[in-house]
Amino acid sequence: MATNRPYGDNSRVGAVKDRVQYYNPKNQKWVKVNTITNKFMDVKSDGTPFKGVRKK
């Protein structure tokens, strides 16, 4: 998991591990997927990518 210290500076030290995000061109949204279980975790509603999650 990524580290978010020092608190309050709005930055992430590392990437979120065991997760990737894919762009779905049909609905134009980003989908977050767990790489261990291959289950969908979340769909971003505003069309922008998730912060700190690598893209595939």
Stockholm file with secondary structure:
# STOCKHOLM 1.0

chainA/1-56         MATNRPYGDNSRVGAVKDRVQYYNPKNQKWVKVNTITNKFMDVKSDGTPFKGVRKK
#=GR chainA/1-56 SS CCCCCSTTSCCCSSCCTTEEEEEETTTTEEEEEETTTCCEEEECSSSCCCTTCEEC
#=GC SS_cons        CCCCCSTTSCCCSSCCTTEEEEEETTTTEEEEEETTTCCEEEECSSSCCCTTCEEC
//
